[in-house]
Amino acid sequence: MKIISLNPLDIKTLEEIGLDWHTDVDNTPYIENEMISITQQEADDYYNACNELYGMYVEAGEYVIEHDLFFELDIPNVLVPMIKQSWEEKIHWHLYGRFDLAGGLDGKPIKLLEFNADTPTMLYETSVVQWAMLKHNGYDSNLQFNNLYEAIGENFKRMITLGEDTSNFEEMYEGWKILFSSIKGNVEEERTTRFLQDIAKSVGFENGFCFIDEVEFSQNDGVFANSQHYEFLFKLLPWENIAIDEPELALIMQSMMQNKNTIFLNPAYSVMFQSKRFLKILWDIFPQHPLLLETSYEPLKNKQQVRKTAFGREGSNVEILNADLQPICKNDGIYQNHKPIYQEFFELNGSNGFYYQPNIFYAYEACGLGFRKGGLILDNYSKFVSHIIS
């Protein structure tokens, strides 16, 4: 793996381009002063792998719905009607997600670790910051696997055209508005949400922003903010959190969908893909697939493996176990009440005691690569690393 040192962007510049979460709580920089050099073939392989994986997710999603496997995925019952409706009605369009992978460099095969299909972050640094890092260091900033901004813009149009061809968007668009919302007090999530708002505006959508606790939900009339009605609501708040923490709101949202007055982004069916227990469904349907790792609801026999919970973020409640099921590395967290999943261990590409995880965004097609750098378990102290195609 070829790692190239970079001169850092100073804090003032990072803040000027919109990255306010530039320093971790231990006072170390979040943006690493290095980039990974990849070949065009490696970029193409990541692109093709994630396109294939998304097709597999769609096939497995149909299987879950047909066989009513929501309990196995640890999905709250209140979400099931919304999952089914959003799956059946094409207008509930999946805007974007992020595949977390291992391998793809130094001749290692690409392996799926999980899919952040509902509320993925790292969007702004992948699309904007690494572009700025290359430009700041005198490199051709176009030499990246990174057309994230354009791809998401096209996918916003597809919410209206409902197909690959978006050339008739302006003819079909009738002034529908999108309300963007995030949790108050989380700078990263607010910036991510406002970035998506900027993309939607750039392709012609009327839109607005407010924090999630300021959104007005009406079963009969839809979504409002500041007395303005919106046909779409993008909420950077996981579906499972809504179901568990705000079950009454989940029921109101269910009625809103049934009354066809609001389209929620990402759609409710994305919580199926978000569940890490979905990885076991994939393994059942596509056993021994070269992009997958063996995964089970029970501990694997005689294999080093990773124990995760169905839902969780930033490496919380993740354990790496040896073949005797003894912990090698462990992170605690707040997700211990979710059901577990056991996935065969596959080591990330590493250098100088650090590990690098490729993360690929998907918006109708694979569209952007960034890397995270950290220890055996990547957590909220992991760093963002840019890349260049050599």
N, C-alpha and C positions, 0 to 999 in steps of 0.2 A: 504494500500500500504506500503510495507516494504522497507525503504530506509536505505542503509548501508553507513556509512562514509568511505572515502578512503584517504590514503595519496597521495598528488598530485605528478605528475611528474614535475620536475623543468623545467624551460624554456629551459635550455641547452639540456636536454634530448628530450623534445618535438621537438626542432629544429633538433636534430640529427636523429630523426625518420621521419622527413619531414613535421612536422606541424609548419609552420611559422606564421599562423594566430591565435596564441594562446592567444592574448590579445585584447579585444574589445577596441573601441575608447574611452570608459569611464575608461580605464585602469583596468578593471576587467578581471579575467581569463575566457576564452571561455569554457575550459574543466572543468566541475564541479567536485568537489572532493567528489563524491558520486556515488552510483549505485543503481539501482532498482532490487530487488529480485523478480523473477517471477517463477511460477511453470512450469513443463514440459507441463502440460495441457494448460496453457495460451500460451506458445510458439507454441504448436500445433494448437491452435485455431487461432492465428495470421497467421500462415502458411496457413491453410485451407481457411481462410477468403480471403486472398489476391489472392490465386489461383482461387477461385470462382469469385472474383471481376474482375480479368483479363479476364476470359471467358465472363463475362457480358459486359465488354468494347468491346471485339471483336464483339459480337452480335450487340451491339448498334452502333458500327462503320459501320457495314454493312448496318444498317438501315439509318444512316446519308447519306451514299453514294447513296443508292437506292432512297432516298427522297430528295436529293440535299439540305441538311440543313446547308450548310456551312455559309450562311449569318447569320443564327440564332446563330451559334457558334462564330460569329465575326471574321471569318477567311478571310484574304485578298484574293481577287479573283485570284491573280497571283499564289497562292499556290495550287489552286484546281486541275489543271492538274497533278501536282506532287503527290498530295495526292492520286488521283485515280490510277495513274500508280504504285506508291509504294504499294498500297493496293492489286492490281491485280497481281503483279509480286512477287513471293515468295522470290526472292533473296534479296529484300529490307527488311532486318531482323531487328526487334526491339531488340536492344542490352540490354538496362536496363532502369528501371524507379523506382520511389519511391512513395509508397502509404502513404499519411498522414491520420492518423486515430484518433479516440477518443475511449475511453473505453478499454475493454479487461482485466481490473484489478479490484479487489474488487467486482467481480460479475457483473460489468457493461457490457452491450452488446457492441460488436465492431461495430463502425459506420465509414463509409467512409466520410472523409472531402474533399479530392481532390486527384488527381493523377498527380505527376510531371513526365510526360512521355517523355519529350524531353531533358531537360538539368538539371537533378537533381544533386545537390551537396550533401555534408555531407557523401560522399562515403568513403573518406579516414579515417575520424574519426570513422565511423561505422566499417570498415573492420580492421583497424590497431590500432588506438589509444585506443579503449576500450579493445582490446586484451592486449595491453601493460599495461593499467591501472590495469587489473586483475593480470597480471603476476608480476607487480611491488609491488602489495600488498599481494603477496603470495597465491593468489587463483588459482585454476585450470582454466587456460585461455581457455580451451576447453568447459567450461560450459556456453556456449552462443548459442543463435540462430544467428549464424554468419558463413556461408560458402560462403560469398560474393565473395571472390577472386576466389575460385574454380568455382562457378556458372557462373560468368562472363567469365572466361576462357573457359568453355564449350560452352557458347553462342557465343563467337568469332568463335569457330570451326563450330558452326551451320550455320554461314554465308556461309560456303563452303558446308557442308553436307546437309543443309536444312532439318534437321529432328532431332528427339530425339537422335538417335544413332550417336555418334561422333567417333566411333572406326575406321572408314575408312578415317578420316580427312587427315592423312599423304599421303594416296594414291591419294586423290582428290586434295590436295593443289598443285598449280602449280606456287608458288612464288609470288602470288598476294600481294601487299604491301598496308599498311594503313598509311595515313598521319594523324597525330593528331594535332589539332590546338585549340588555345584558344585566348582570348583577352589579348593583352600586358598590363602589369601593374596590373593585378588581380592575386595575389599570390595564393589564394584559388582555383580559376578556373584552373590556370596553373598546380598546384599540382594534382588536380583531373584528369586533362587530361593526365598528365605524368604517373599517377598511372594506368590509363587504358592502356596506352602505354606499361607499364611494364607487365601488365597481358597478353596483346596480344603477346608480345615477348616471355613470358614464355611458351605459347602453340605452338609457332613455326612460328608466322607471322613476315615477314620482315616489318619494319615500320620506320617512321621518325616523327619529330616534327618541327613545326614552328608556329609563331603567325599568326592569321587569316589574318592580313593585308599583310602578306608576301606570301600567297598562290596565285598561278597563276591559273586562271580559263580559260579554252579554250573550246568553244562550240563543236569543232570538235575533239579535242585531249584529253580532260580530265583535270585532276588536276596535277600540277607540283609544286615542291619546290626545289630550288637549282639545277634546270635542271633535277631533278629526277621525273619520272612519277609514279603516284600512282593510283591504281584501286579503293581504298576506301578513303573517307575523313570523319573523325570524327571531328565535329565542335561543340565546347561548346559555341554555339551562337544560341539563340532561332530562330526557323523558322519565327515566327511573326516579330521579330526584323529585320531579313533579308528583309522580304517583305515590311515592313513599311519604314525602313531607307535606304535600298539598293535595290529598285525595279528593277534596271537594272541588278544587280547581280542575283536577283531571276529569271529573264528571262533567263540569261545565264545558270544558274543551271537547269532550266527547259529543255533547249535545250540539255544540257549534259546528262540528264536522257533519253530524247527521242533518243539521239544518242547512248545510252547504253555504254558510256565510263566511267561512274563514279557511284559508289554506295555511297550515303550519309547516315551517321549515326549521330543520330537516323534518321529513315526514315521520309519522309514528313508526313505520316499519323499520326505520333506521335503528331503533332500539334492539331489534333482533340481531342485526349485524354487529351492533356495539357489544352485545353480550359475548364474553370470552368463551362461554360454554357452547357457542355456535361453532367453535373450532372443532369440537367433537362431531357435530353433525357433518361438517365438511369431510372429516376423516372417514366417517361411515359411508358417505356417498362416493368419495373419491379416494379409496384406500390406496396407500403407497404412491399417491401423486407426488411428483418430484418437487413441487412448490410447497408441500405441506409437511408438518411434523406430526408424528403420532400423538393423539390426544384422547384422553379418557376422563370420565367422571370419577373414576377410581384410580388410585396410585398405579403407575406402570410397574411392571415386574422387571427387575434386574436392569434398570436403565437410570442414568442420571436424568433428572427431570425438573420442571419448574411448576410449582404450585401457585396458581393465581385464584382470584375470586372473580365471579361472573362480571361484576362491575367494580371499577376502581380506577384511580388516576395516579400518575406520577410515581409508579413503582410501589405504591402502598400495598401492604399485605401480599407481597410476593416473596416466595422462598425458592431457593435452588437446593434441591435434594440430591444426594448421591444415590447410587444403586441400592443401598440399604435403607433408603428413605431418611437418612440423617441430614440435617440442614448444613449446607456449606456456607450459605449467605442468606440473610433474612431481613426484610423490612417490615416494620409494624405499620399500622394504619387504622383507619376508621371503617374499613369495609369488611370486617371479619364476619359479619352476619350474612353475607352473600354466600351462595353455594360455591364450592371449589371446582377447579378444573386442573388437570395434570397434563402437561405438555412436554414432550421429549426436549431435552436441553440441546441447544445448538449454539456454539460459541460465536460471538460477534467478532468481526475483524478487529484486531488490536495492534497497538504500538506503544512502547514505553510504559506499559502498565495500565493504559487506558483502552477502552473499548468504544467502537464507533458503530452506531446504528443508522442505516439508511431509512429515511421516512419519505414516502411518495404520496403526494396529494393526488386525488382522483376527482375530476369533475366532468363526467361523461366519458372521459378518457384520462389516463395517467398524464399529469401535467406539471409536476414540480418536485424536485429532489432537494432535500436538506439532510444534514447529519446531526445526530446528538452524540455527545462524547461524555463518558462517565465510567463508573465502575461496573462490576458484574451485573448489578441491578441498576438500571437507569432511573433516577428519581428526580426530585425538584431541584437538585443541585447540578444536574447535567447541563452541559454547555452546547450552544449551537455552533455548528461548523459549516462553513461554505464549501462549495465545490467548483471545479472548472473542468471542462471537457478539453483534453489535450489532443 
